[in-house]
Amino acid sequence: MLKASFRHRLQNYPWTILSAVWVIATLININKAFHIDDTFHLEAAEWIQYNPLRPMSGYINWVDTDEPIHHFNQPPLYFYLIASVGALFGYNEIPLHLLQSVFILISIVFFYKLAKLFNKEFALSASVLLALGPGFLVNQNLMTDIPILGISIMFMYYIIKADKADTFKNLFIAALILSVGLLIKYTLLPLAIILMYKVWQHKKNRVALVLSLPVFTIAFWSLANYLEYGGSHILGRPKNTLTPDLLLNNSVSFLLTLGAIAPFTLIFCDHFLKSSSRYTIVRVCFGIITCVVIVYLLVYGLPLKAPFYSLFWVAFFTNGLILIIFPYILLRRTTLTPAMKLIVLWFVGLIGFIVLFAPFMATRHSLLILPPLLIIIAYTIKQISTKAIVFSISFTVLLGILLSISDWQYANFYRASAPVVLKQIPSSAKVWTVGHWGWQWYSKKAGMEFYDSEKSKPEAGDYFVVPKRVYKQKIEANMKFSKVDEIVYPQNMWNSLTTAHYARFYHTYPQYIPWFVSLTPVDSIIIYKIIE
């Protein structure tokens, strides 16, 4: 058990500590520039504000040209919330991030309550590890990941609580929460399996009625889609073609993202080394090393990647492997209660869904795995080393804050650069720009024309603004440019741990780790004049 002095320092004032955690997380995000997919959500919300009965019919340029919203992945409930706040207070960072702060609070409070059901002593530590880690702090923004994290935690809390009191009421609440969540992001679909399993356990017609809520929600939503544009959004969303290459790439990328945001592995390692025989330790370590070497060679081949970069890749992949292998080993040694079986189903179901169906891997996807992973720690490791937990919390919080500062600066570069760019260009000139993510929002608000690969017709004498390391539209090959100026975002001590360089924290490939140490400029924005 945790030593009394340490335990009492944490346990005597849990709500004070949780409130402080919430305030810290909120302050880090409160005035952060809109970033990555925030822009898509904002533009969808602006459409919905004036067209609330046709949410999927607006057009957004998120690749090369304007496409209807229903071509993209997400249902619109969260966009309605953004539109509501935007209509009242404007589409500004502080009011909209305060909306996000509500979901931050829900995530923290309900995770603490859920963790307490499995290990009262570890619940507070687990909550800090979740909410002040890099996966949570960096990924707040205005995206849907924190809302669905909070919704999934709330859902599991009421599912587990259904075994303790008032089964129908708690399962009804869980079904209602799931129904709301599915209208924010379909990633929560694996939770429907948990709800069905729970209903099957009780084998009562009255309890089975709760299944009608998510079924009716999806049916109603699909009917609304047919009436609006003649298709079903959930059935028509982009799908992965399941091939061995895709499964390998997604699995490797998933382990890299998980390993990059969960630096609390020492808790597992400490317990595993103390509770396992030498033979087991050697066998498991040999298996992990062999797997790391084989996968590294599959990803990079020969010659080897630069040693410093390779060190980060190996550390993240190894950490991700440990966070899958050690829970499996520890769970096999433990008798699982019915409640714990549901947590394991939550853990496995989300991993399977993300690896098979996510269009790409990102740390925000792996973030959804952390709550069940931390609860597995709480359940399987009853005697947690004080040193291990103190080191894990300290390292996790430090890394979370440093990466959050770096990402804040990364996002702010595009907000700050938009007005600076226009000062370098004659006020009478027409200014075109390419580049999505936060730059798309701030450049358009500054008055630049957003380039459409199929429709736009820039002319000689116009100006063209191009961020170098932002996903952007295809530019007509026949245009010729003359460089006018370049605005550089230089490296500094606060962005040395970088999430940037094509938004690697938000879009990870096997060759492309989520963050690393860099001494090169993060990005630059080039101003061109069209000469032909």
KOLZAKE-554088 format. One record per residue (C-alpha): residue in one letter; residue number from 1; x, y, z. Coordinates in nm, 4 decimals, always signed. Layout:
N
   r     k          u          v          w
   a   NUM          X          Y          Z
...
***
This chain:
532
   r     k          u          v          w
   m     1    +0.0000    +0.0000    +0.0000
   l     2    +0.1075    +0.3577    -0.0443
   k     3    +0.2878    +0.4943    +0.2601
   a     4    +0.0530    +0.6720    +0.4995
   s     5    +0.2197    +1.0130    +0.4806
   f     6    +0.2059    +1.0209    +0.1017
   r     7    -0.1441    +0.8768    +0.0927
   h     8    -0.2776    +1.1326    +0.3380
   r     9    -0.1262    +1.4239    +0.1500
   l    10    -0.3215    +1.3191    -0.1582
   q    11    -0.6345    +1.1713    -0.0052
   n    12    -0.7366    +1.4281    +0.2547
   y    13    -0.8434    +1.6896    +0.0017
   p    14    -0.9371    +1.5039    -0.3196
   w    15    -1.1820    +1.7616    -0.4519
   t    16    -0.9395    +2.0449    -0.3880
   i    17    -0.6706    +1.8618    -0.5826
   l    18    -0.9111    +1.7694    -0.8631
   s    19    -1.0301    +2.1305    -0.8815
   a    20    -0.6684    +2.2448    -0.9131
   v    21    -0.6099    +1.9881    -1.1894
   w    22    -0.9170    +2.1168    -1.3751
   v    23    -0.8036    +2.4788    -1.3414
   i    24    -0.4527    +2.3941    -1.4675
   a    25    -0.5883    +2.2051    -1.7688
   t    26    -0.8340    +2.4853    -1.8464
   l    27    -0.5745    +2.7623    -1.8170
   i    28    -0.3361    +2.5819    -2.0530
   n    29    -0.6094    +2.5710    -2.3177
   i    30    -0.8077    +2.8874    -2.2445
   n    31    -0.6479    +3.1238    -2.4976
   k    32    -0.4709    +2.8700    -2.7155
   a    33    -0.5069    +2.9469    -3.0845
   f    34    -0.7493    +2.7339    -3.2812
   h    35    -0.5488    +2.4397    -3.4055
   i    36    -0.5624    +2.1415    -3.6440
   d    37    -0.9249    +2.0145    -3.6801
   d    38    -1.0666    +2.3041    -3.4764
   t    39    -1.1110    +2.4937    -3.8025
   f    40    -1.3337    +2.2265    -3.9551
   h    41    -1.5508    +2.2290    -3.6439
   l    42    -1.5721    +2.6074    -3.6447
   e    43    -1.6703    +2.6282    -4.0110
   a    44    -1.9289    +2.3532    -3.9658
   a    45    -2.0678    +2.5406    -3.6635
   e    46    -2.0885    +2.8667    -3.8595
   w    47    -2.2946    +2.6860    -4.1228
   i    48    -2.5206    +2.5264    -3.8609
   q    49    -2.5832    +2.8597    -3.6875
   y    50    -2.7746    +2.9775    -3.9952
   n    51    -2.8890    +2.6379    -4.1256
   p    52    -2.9764    +2.4328    -3.8151
   l    53    -3.2090    +2.1954    -4.0038
   r    54    -2.9495    +2.1117    -4.2712
   p    55    -2.6331    +2.0443    -4.0675
   m    56    -2.4637    +1.8161    -4.3215
   s    57    -2.5263    +2.0261    -4.6328
   g    58    -2.2690    +2.2996    -4.5805
   y    59    -1.9468    +2.3011    -4.7821
   i    60    -1.5949    +2.3085    -4.6398
   n    61    -1.2632    +2.3033    -4.8237
   w    62    -1.0659    +2.0528    -4.6169
   v    63    -0.8660    +1.8845    -4.8930
   d    64    -0.8498    +2.0597    -5.2318
   t    65    -1.1979    +2.1949    -5.2982
   d    66    -1.5305    +2.2574    -5.1268
   e    67    -1.7053    +1.9361    -5.0234
   p    68    -2.0303    +1.8805    -4.8317
   i    69    -1.9948    +1.8186    -4.4599
   h    70    -2.1529    +1.4739    -4.4946
   h    71    -1.8444    +1.3589    -4.6892
   f    72    -1.6453    +1.3813    -4.3670
   n    73    -1.6336    +1.1608    -4.0589
   q    74    -1.8205    +1.3289    -3.7769
   p    75    -2.1862    +1.3751    -3.6892
   p    76    -2.2752    +1.7314    -3.5884
   l    77    -2.3972    +1.7435    -3.2266
   y    78    -2.0759    +1.8999    -3.0979
   f    79    -2.0912    +2.1503    -3.3825
   y    80    -2.4326    +2.2586    -3.2546
   l    81    -2.2776    +2.3316    -2.9133
   i    82    -2.0011    +2.5365    -3.0767
   a    83    -2.2618    +2.7197    -3.2851
   s    84    -2.4640    +2.8011    -2.9727
   v    85    -2.1652    +2.9503    -2.7920
   g    86    -2.0468    +3.1208    -3.1106
   a    87    -2.3862    +3.2824    -3.1670
   l    88    -2.3892    +3.4206    -2.8118
   f    89    -2.0256    +3.5194    -2.7587
   g    90    -1.8611    +3.5066    -3.1000
   y    91    -1.6305    +3.2426    -3.2440
   n    92    -1.3454    +3.3383    -3.0162
   e    93    -1.0931    +3.1261    -2.8283
   i    94    -1.1854    +3.1997    -2.4672
   p    95    -1.5641    +3.1368    -2.4724
   l    96    -1.5280    +2.8283    -2.6899
   h    97    -1.2475    +2.6844    -2.4786
   l    98    -1.4637    +2.7439    -2.1713
   l    99    -1.7202    +2.5193    -2.3420
   q   100    -1.4451    +2.2594    -2.3749
   s   101    -1.3621    +2.3110    -2.0078
   v   102    -1.7030    +2.1693    -1.9147
   f   103    -1.6038    +1.8400    -2.0749
   i   104    -1.2630    +1.8586    -1.9077
   l   105    -1.4396    +1.8781    -1.5719
   i   106    -1.6717    +1.5893    -1.6600
   s   107    -1.3738    +1.3744    -1.7590
   i   108    -1.1821    +1.4450    -1.4379
   v   109    -1.4731    +1.4080    -1.1949
   f   110    -1.6238    +1.0941    -1.3427
   f   111    -1.2889    +0.9245    -1.3919
   y   112    -1.2109    +0.9803    -1.0245
   k   113    -1.5493    +0.8369    -0.9279
   l   114    -1.5021    +0.5403    -1.1605
   a   115    -1.1462    +0.4679    -1.0407
   k   116    -1.2651    +0.4768    -0.6783
   l   117    -1.4881    +0.1788    -0.7505
   f   118    -1.1730    -0.0280    -0.8125
   n   119    -0.9018    +0.1211    -0.5890
   k   120    -0.9828    +0.4130    -0.3580
   e   121    -0.6185    +0.4815    -0.2762
   f   122    -0.5033    +0.5024    -0.6364
   a   123    -0.8056    +0.6888    -0.7761
   l   124    -0.6684    +1.0380    -0.7145
   s   125    -0.3242    +0.9531    -0.8526
   a   126    -0.4846    +0.7947    -1.1575
   s   127    -0.6914    +1.1083    -1.2173
   v   128    -0.3792    +1.3265    -1.2089
   l   129    -0.1970    +1.0882    -1.4448
   l   130    -0.4865    +1.1110    -1.6896
   a   131    -0.5670    +1.4831    -1.6802
   l   132    -0.2180    +1.6328    -1.6545
   g   133    -0.0499    +1.3990    -1.8999
   p   134    +0.0462    +1.5024    -2.2537
   g   135    -0.2325    +1.3062    -2.4200
   f   136    -0.4970    +1.5043    -2.2329
   l   137    -0.3390    +1.8496    -2.2000
   v   138    -0.2144    +1.8866    -2.5569
   n   139    -0.5254    +1.7400    -2.7203
   q   140    -0.7814    +1.9673    -2.5530
   n   141    -0.8126    +2.2330    -2.8268
   l   142    -1.1705    +2.2531    -2.9591
   m   143    -1.1844    +1.9031    -3.1006
   t   144    -1.4221    +1.6234    -3.0079
   d   145    -1.1712    +1.4013    -2.8301
   i   146    -1.2091    +1.5409    -2.4781
   p   147    -1.5910    +1.5416    -2.5054
   i   148    -1.6034    +1.1772    -2.6132
   l   149    -1.3451    +1.0874    -2.3484
   g   150    -1.5713    +1.2370    -2.0811
   i   151    -1.8785    +1.0707    -2.2310
   s   152    -1.7121    +0.7279    -2.2429
   i   153    -1.6024    +0.7601    -1.8781
   m   154    -1.9520    +0.8672    -1.7693
   f   155    -2.1010    +0.5762    -1.9613
   m   156    -1.8739    +0.3224    -1.7922
   y   157    -1.9388    +0.4740    -1.4494
   y   158    -2.3126    +0.4173    -1.4831
   i   159    -2.2633    +0.0735    -1.6405
   i   160    -2.0547    -0.0382    -1.3411
   k   161    -2.2913    +0.1319    -1.0974
   a   162    -2.5820    -0.0676    -1.2417
   d   163    -2.4548    -0.3751    -1.0564
   k   164    -2.4621    -0.1917    -0.7252
   a   165    -2.8010    -0.0170    -0.7242
   d   166    -3.1105    +0.0503    -0.9379
   t   167    -3.0111    -0.1459    -1.2478
   f   168    -3.2701    -0.0037    -1.4863
   k   169    -3.2097    +0.3594    -1.3904
   n   170    -2.8330    +0.3379    -1.4267
   l   171    -2.8448    +0.1443    -1.7530
   f   172    -3.0988    +0.3935    -1.8875
   i   173    -2.8636    +0.6810    -1.8003
   a   174    -2.5739    +0.4924    -1.9621
   a   175    -2.7787    +0.4318    -2.2778
   l   176    -2.8791    +0.7975    -2.2906
   i   177    -2.5151    +0.9083    -2.2539
   l   178    -2.4100    +0.6674    -2.5299
   s   179    -2.6841    +0.7965    -2.7590
   v   180    -2.5628    +1.1531    -2.7121
   g   181    -2.2018    +1.0467    -2.7639
   l   182    -2.2756    +0.8693    -3.0922
   l   183    -2.4020    +1.1998    -3.2319
   i   184    -2.0613    +1.3517    -3.1541
   k   185    -1.8310    +1.0770    -3.2818
   y   186    -1.8844    +0.7182    -3.3948
   t   187    -1.5689    +0.6068    -3.2149
   l   188    -1.7989    +0.5308    -2.9208
   l   189    -1.9708    +0.2457    -3.1084
   p   190    -1.7748    -0.0241    -2.9165
   l   191    -1.9552    +0.0945    -2.6031
   a   192    -2.2788    -0.0340    -2.7568
   i   193    -2.1356    -0.3860    -2.7285
   i   194    -2.0766    -0.3283    -2.3574
   l   195    -2.4350    -0.2070    -2.3154
   m   196    -2.5698    -0.5127    -2.5007
   y   197    -2.3533    -0.7440    -2.2903
   k   198    -2.4796    -0.5789    -1.9727
   v   199    -2.8417    -0.6122    -2.0837
   w   200    -2.7843    -0.9778    -2.1757
   q   201    -2.6456    -1.0422    -1.8259
   h   202    -2.9679    -0.9270    -1.6624
   k   203    -3.2041    -1.1091    -1.9025
   k   204    -3.5039    -0.8889    -1.8180
   n   205    -3.7391    -0.7399    -2.0762
   r   206    -3.7615    -0.4104    -1.8872
   v   207    -3.3823    -0.3762    -1.8824
   a   208    -3.3628    -0.4636    -2.2520
   l   209    -3.5710    -0.1554    -2.3295
   v   210    -3.2638    +0.0640    -2.2727
   l   211    -3.1173    -0.0688    -2.5987
   s   212    -3.3905    +0.1145    -2.7847
   l   213    -3.2304    +0.4491    -2.7010
   p   214    -2.9077    +0.4171    -2.9077
   v   215    -3.0915    +0.2144    -3.1748
   f   216    -3.3599    +0.4824    -3.2091
   t   217    -3.0945    +0.7561    -3.2066
   i   218    -2.8999    +0.6043    -3.4963
   a   219    -3.2195    +0.5216    -3.6852
   f   220    -3.3542    +0.8755    -3.6406
   w   221    -3.0191    +1.0249    -3.7366
   s   222    -2.9997    +0.8088    -4.0505
   l   223    -3.3584    +0.9033    -4.1449
   a   224    -3.2672    +1.2714    -4.1042
   n   225    -2.9687    +1.2113    -4.3340
   y   226    -3.1884    +1.0562    -4.6044
   l   227    -3.4318    +1.3453    -4.5850
   e   228    -3.1469    +1.5979    -4.6024
   y   229    -2.9165    +1.4584    -4.8707
   g   230    -3.0346    +1.1096    -4.9644
   g   231    -2.7829    +0.8916    -4.7794
   s   232    -2.6826    +0.7567    -4.4385
   h   233    -2.3879    +0.9303    -4.2762
   i   234    -2.2873    +0.6439    -4.0479
   l   235    -2.2984    +0.3934    -4.3371
   g   236    -2.1492    +0.6289    -4.5929
   r   237    -1.8509    +0.7549    -4.3944
   p   238    -1.5039    +0.6863    -4.5404
   k   239    -1.3933    +0.3292    -4.4709
   n   240    -1.0540    +0.1646    -4.4418
   t   241    -0.9712    -0.1156    -4.6813
   l   242    -0.8498    -0.3838    -4.4444
   t   243    -0.5189    -0.5163    -4.5751
   p   244    -0.2151    -0.6653    -4.3983
   d   245    -0.0229    -0.3417    -4.4667
   l   246    -0.2954    -0.1268    -4.3135
   l   247    -0.3197    -0.3463    -4.0037
   l   248    +0.0587    -0.3417    -3.9598
   n   249    +0.0878    +0.0344    -4.0135
   n   250    -0.2047    +0.1168    -3.7864
   s   251    -0.0864    -0.1214    -3.5141
   v   252    +0.2669    +0.0220    -3.5157
   s   253    +0.1369    +0.3784    -3.5238
   f   254    -0.1054    +0.3049    -3.2409
   l   255    +0.1723    +0.1668    -3.0197
   l   256    +0.3920    +0.4690    -3.0985
   t   257    +0.1170    +0.7133    -3.0029
   l   258    +0.0263    +0.5221    -2.6878
   g   259    +0.3896    +0.4967    -2.5795
   a   260    +0.4432    +0.8676    -2.6452
   i   261    +0.1651    +0.9879    -2.4115
   a   262    +0.1722    +0.7360    -2.1254
   p   263    +0.5021    +0.7748    -1.9365
   f   264    +0.3692    +0.5962    -1.6270
   t   265    +0.4942    +0.2526    -1.7368
   l   266    +0.7249    +0.2352    -1.4361
   i   267    +0.4234    +0.1357    -1.2242
   f   268    +0.3744    -0.1767    -1.4360
   c   269    +0.7463    -0.2483    -1.4623
   d   270    +0.8089    -0.2160    -1.0896
   h   271    +0.5280    -0.4563    -1.0042
   f   272    +0.6157    -0.7000    -1.2837
   l   273    +0.9811    -0.7241    -1.1770
   k   274    +0.8880    -0.7782    -0.8129
   s   275    +0.6124    -1.0336    -0.8775
   s   276    +0.7621    -1.2432    -1.1597
   s   277    +1.0190    -1.5200    -1.1708
   r   278    +1.3556    -1.4599    -1.3359
   y   279    +1.2585    -1.6964    -1.6165
   t   280    +0.9378    -1.5012    -1.6892
   i   281    +1.1238    -1.1682    -1.6822
   v   282    +1.3893    -1.2921    -1.9245
   r   283    +1.1325    -1.4475    -2.1577
   v   284    +0.9128    -1.1350    -2.1697
   c   285    +1.2089    -0.8978    -2.2118
   f   286    +1.3516    -1.1133    -2.4902
   g   287    +1.0130    -1.1137    -2.6660
   i   288    +0.9806    -0.7343    -2.6405
   i   289    +1.3356    -0.6709    -2.7669
   t   290    +1.2871    -0.9119    -3.0562
   c   291    +0.9585    -0.7498    -3.1541
   v   292    +1.1089    -0.3981    -3.1372
   v   293    +1.4054    -0.4955    -3.3571
   i   294    +1.1901    -0.6720    -3.6183
   v   295    +0.9350    -0.3904    -3.6420
   y   296    +1.2047    -0.1216    -3.6537
   l   297    +1.3683    -0.2975    -3.9500
   l   298    +1.0305    -0.3397    -4.1213
   v   299    +0.9631    +0.0327    -4.0812
   y   300    +1.3031    +0.1782    -4.1689
   g   301    +1.5035    -0.1030    -4.3212
   l   302    +1.8775    -0.0501    -4.3678
   p   303    +2.0712    +0.1712    -4.3237
   l   304    +1.9378    +0.2644    -3.9813
   k   305    +1.7628    +0.5959    -3.9143
   a   306    +1.9560    +0.8737    -3.7360
   p   307    +2.0520    +0.7418    -3.3881
   f   308    +1.8867    +1.0211    -3.1857
   y   309    +1.5556    +0.9911    -3.3710
   s   310    +1.5781    +0.6115    -3.3506
   l   311    +1.6169    +0.6348    -2.9737
   f   312    +1.2818    +0.8134    -2.9470
   w   313    +1.1163    +0.5676    -3.1848
   v   314    +1.2428    +0.2691    -2.9858
   a   315    +1.1411    +0.4294    -2.6538
   f   316    +0.7856    +0.5047    -2.7717
   f   317    +0.7296    +0.1694    -2.9392
   t   318    +0.8736    -0.0245    -2.6455
   n   319    +0.6620    +0.1735    -2.4015
   g   320    +0.3513    +0.1096    -2.6101
   l   321    +0.4257    -0.2630    -2.6221
   i   322    +0.4724    -0.2760    -2.2451
   l   323    +0.1403    -0.0976    -2.1931
   i   324    -0.0329    -0.3783    -2.3850
   i   325    +0.1723    -0.6823    -2.2772
   f   326    +0.2011    -0.6142    -1.9032
   p   327    -0.1729    -0.5548    -1.8473
   y   328    -0.2386    -0.8842    -2.0292
   i   329    +0.0087    -1.0677    -1.8044
   l   330    -0.1237    -0.9103    -1.4848
   l   331    -0.4885    -0.9675    -1.5778
   r   332    -0.4180    -1.3367    -1.6412
   r   333    -0.2846    -1.3634    -1.2865
   t   334    -0.5944    -1.2023    -1.1387
   t   335    -0.9486    -1.3214    -1.0858
   l   336    -1.1661    -1.0761    -1.2721
   t   337    -1.4871    -0.9502    -1.1192
   p   338    -1.7838    -0.8872    -1.3521
   a   339    -1.7104    -0.5135    -1.3315
   m   340    -1.3470    -0.5662    -1.4252
   k   341    -1.4459    -0.7791    -1.7237
   l   342    -1.6374    -0.4768    -1.8520
   i   343    -1.3273    -0.2576    -1.8138
   v   344    -1.1224    -0.5107    -2.0107
   l   345    -1.3924    -0.5190    -2.2792
   w   346    -1.3787    -0.1372    -2.2904
   f   347    -0.9996    -0.1488    -2.3283
   v   348    -0.9905    -0.4180    -2.5973
   g   349    -1.2955    -0.2891    -2.7850
   l   350    -1.1587    +0.0626    -2.8244
   i   351    -0.8164    -0.0623    -2.9340
   g   352    -0.9740    -0.2867    -3.1965
   f   353    -1.2055    -0.0149    -3.3271
   i   354    -0.9296    +0.2460    -3.3488
   v   355    -0.6792    +0.0180    -3.5219
   l   356    -0.9345    -0.1173    -3.7702
   f   357    -1.1442    +0.1888    -3.8485
   a   358    -0.9612    +0.5120    -3.7640
   p   359    -0.8590    +0.6916    -4.0870
   f   360    -0.5153    +0.7521    -3.9331
   m   361    -0.3454    +0.7192    -3.5963
   a   362    -0.3029    +1.0097    -3.3563
   t   363    -0.2343    +1.0594    -2.9870
   r   364    -0.5902    +1.1817    -2.9411
   h   365    -0.7137    +0.8378    -3.0444
   s   366    -0.4834    +0.6635    -2.7982
   l   367    -0.6005    +0.9037    -2.5255
   l   368    -0.9306    +0.7119    -2.5154
   i   369    -0.7399    +0.4004    -2.4051
   l   370    -0.5841    +0.5615    -2.0972
   p   371    -0.8867    +0.5462    -1.8592
   p   372    -0.9325    +0.1669    -1.8827
   l   373    -0.5536    +0.1231    -1.8774
   l   374    -0.5227    +0.3205    -1.5535
   i   375    -0.8102    +0.1252    -1.4012
   i   376    -0.6326    -0.1997    -1.4921
   i   377    -0.3365    -0.0673    -1.2919
   a   378    -0.5699    +0.0184    -1.0056
   y   379    -0.7234    -0.3288    -1.0066
   t   380    -0.4236    -0.5529    -1.0656
   i   381    -0.1583    -0.3744    -0.8587
   k   382    -0.2784    -0.3425    -0.5032
   q   383    +0.0648    -0.2637    -0.3614
   i   384    +0.1998    +0.0284    -0.5620
   s   385    +0.5526    +0.1440    -0.4905
   t   386    +0.5580    +0.4983    -0.3529
   k   387    +0.8699    +0.5789    -0.5540
   a   388    +0.7125    +0.4444    -0.8730
   i   389    +0.3953    +0.6484    -0.8339
   v   390    +0.5788    +0.9690    -0.7357
   f   391    +0.8163    +0.9375    -1.0316
   s   392    +0.5322    +0.8517    -1.2700
   i   393    +0.3208    +1.1491    -1.1648
   s   394    +0.6168    +1.3884    -1.1708
   f   395    +0.7385    +1.2766    -1.5133
   t   396    +0.3879    +1.2650    -1.6618
   v   397    +0.2956    +1.6146    -1.5400
   l   398    +0.6311    +1.7626    -1.6446
   l   399    +0.6062    +1.6117    -1.9920
   g   400    +0.2429    +1.7150    -2.0234
   i   401    +0.3155    +2.0782    -1.9382
   l   402    +0.6281    +2.1042    -2.1567
   l   403    +0.4540    +1.9564    -2.4618
   s   404    +0.1485    +2.1756    -2.3963
   i   405    +0.3646    +2.4901    -2.3952
   s   406    +0.5331    +2.3768    -2.7168
   d   407    +0.2010    +2.3020    -2.8852
   w   408    +0.0536    +2.6338    -2.7627
   q   409    +0.3383    +2.8172    -2.9340
   y   410    +0.2991    +2.6038    -3.2454
   a   411    -0.0713    +2.6913    -3.2750
   n   412    -0.0089    +3.0569    -3.1930
   f   413    +0.2415    +3.0994    -3.4771
   y   414    -0.0379    +3.0832    -3.7355
   r   415    -0.2671    +3.3149    -3.5370
   a   416    +0.0086    +3.5714    -3.4940
   s   417    +0.1396    +3.5440    -3.8504
   a   418    -0.1828    +3.6190    -4.0404
   p   419    -0.1836    +3.9957    -3.9683
   v   420    +0.1965    +4.0123    -4.0057
   v   421    +0.1719    +3.8648    -4.3562
   l   422    -0.0746    +4.1299    -4.4703
   k   423    +0.1552    +4.4083    -4.3555
   q   424    +0.4133    +4.2867    -4.6091
   i   425    +0.1655    +4.3124    -4.8994
   p   426    +0.0160    +4.6251    -5.0623
   s   427    -0.3320    +4.6833    -4.9227
   s   428    -0.4815    +4.7024    -5.2717
   a   429    -0.3483    +4.3597    -5.3761
   k   430    -0.5524    +4.0441    -5.3883
   v   431    -0.4068    +3.7818    -5.1525
   w   432    -0.4577    +3.4071    -5.1944
   t   433    -0.3537    +3.1403    -4.9472
   v   434    -0.3406    +2.7640    -4.9088
   g   435    -0.3061    +2.5497    -4.5977
   h   436    -0.5568    +2.3934    -4.3616
   w   437    -0.5675    +2.3515    -3.9826
   g   438    -0.5489    +2.6690    -3.7712
   w   439    -0.3946    +2.8694    -4.0542
   q   440    -0.7118    +2.8227    -4.2585
   w   441    -0.9212    +2.9910    -3.9877
   y   442    -0.6902    +3.2824    -3.9138
   s   443    -0.5926    +3.3563    -4.2748
   k   444    -0.9562    +3.3692    -4.3851
   k   445    -1.0529    +3.5875    -4.0897
   a   446    -0.7664    +3.8216    -4.1831
   g   447    -0.9220    +3.8639    -4.5287
   m   448    -0.7141    +3.6335    -4.7489
   e   449    -0.8848    +3.4439    -5.0313
   f   450    -0.8787    +3.0705    -4.9614
   y   451    -0.7595    +2.8840    -5.2685
   d   452    -0.9790    +2.6167    -5.4264
   s   453    -0.7849    +2.3795    -5.6529
   e   454    -1.0800    +2.3391    -5.8901
   k   455    -1.2428    +2.6827    -5.8887
   s   456    -0.9952    +2.9585    -5.8025
   k   457    -0.8362    +3.1642    -6.0810
   p   458    -0.5497    +3.3743    -5.9439
   e   459    -0.4025    +3.6282    -6.1809
   a   460    -0.0587    +3.7752    -6.2409
   g   461    +0.0063    +4.0451    -5.9830
   d   462    -0.1880    +3.8680    -5.7083
   y   463    -0.0056    +3.7472    -5.3980
   f   464    +0.0070    +3.3880    -5.2768
   v   465    +0.0790    +3.2952    -4.9132
   v   466    +0.2027    +2.9424    -4.8411
   p   467    +0.2825    +2.7872    -4.5000
   k   468    +0.5531    +2.5270    -4.5623
   r   469    +0.4592    +2.2574    -4.3121
   v   470    +0.0810    +2.2598    -4.3188
   y   471    -0.1373    +2.0151    -4.5103
   k   472    -0.2509    +2.2158    -4.8128
   q   473    -0.4416    +2.2184    -5.1392
   k   474    -0.2823    +2.1316    -5.4718
   i   475    -0.1654    +2.4457    -5.6502
   e   476    -0.2002    +2.4812    -6.0276
   a   477    +0.1280    +2.3629    -6.1775
   n   478    +0.1428    +2.6318    -6.4463
   m   479    +0.1548    +2.9261    -6.2058
   k   480    +0.4936    +3.0947    -6.1635
   f   481    +0.5917    +3.2794    -5.8473
   s   482    +0.8451    +3.5278    -5.7248
   k   483    +0.9328    +3.5059    -5.3553
   v   484    +0.8646    +3.8296    -5.1663
   d   485    +0.9279    +3.7463    -4.8009
   e   486    +0.9316    +3.4659    -4.5463
   i   487    +0.8130    +3.4641    -4.1852
   v   488    +0.9995    +3.2009    -3.9836
   y   489    +0.8936    +3.0406    -3.6567
   p   490    +1.2369    +2.9751    -3.5045
   q   491    +1.3289    +2.7081    -3.2555
   n   492    +1.3470    +2.8168    -2.8916
   m   493    +1.3841    +2.6483    -2.5541
   w   494    +1.0062    +2.6100    -2.5155
   n   495    +0.9455    +2.4319    -2.8439
   s   496    +1.2514    +2.2052    -2.8425
   l   497    +1.0170    +1.9214    -2.7475
   t   498    +0.8120    +1.9615    -3.0620
   t   499    +0.4664    +1.8407    -3.1583
   a   500    +0.5008    +2.0210    -3.4914
   h   501    +0.6654    +1.9444    -3.8268
   y   502    +0.3426    +1.8600    -4.0088
   a   503    +0.1478    +1.8250    -3.6826
   r   504    +0.3082    +1.4927    -3.5904
   f   505    +0.1273    +1.4821    -3.2529
   y   506    -0.2031    +1.4841    -3.4410
   h   507    -0.1153    +1.2533    -3.7289
   t   508    +0.1332    +0.9708    -3.6703
   y   509    +0.2768    +0.7132    -3.9096
   p   510    +0.5179    +0.4244    -3.8389
   q   511    +0.8084    +0.6415    -3.9622
   y   512    +0.6778    +0.9601    -3.8023
   i   513    +0.6765    +0.9691    -3.4215
   p   514    +0.4373    +1.1961    -3.2256
   w   515    +0.7008    +1.4234    -3.0704
   f   516    +1.0757    +1.4523    -3.0423
   v   517    +1.3565    +1.6995    -2.9723
   s   518    +1.4250    +1.9382    -3.2612
   l   519    +1.6589    +2.2327    -3.3011
   t   520    +1.5277    +2.3349    -3.6447
   p   521    +1.2634    +2.6029    -3.7225
   v   522    +0.9135    +2.4745    -3.6615
   d   523    +0.7582    +2.6265    -3.9724
   s   524    +0.7670    +2.9289    -4.1995
   i   525    +0.5140    +3.1169    -4.4098
   i   526    +0.6304    +3.2292    -4.7529
   i   527    +0.4822    +3.5240    -4.9396
   y   528    +0.4936    +3.4972    -5.3189
   k   529    +0.3849    +3.7250    -5.5990
   i   530    +0.2308    +3.5590    -5.9032
   i   531    +0.4290    +3.6615    -6.2099
   e   532    +0.2582    +3.4373    -6.4663
***
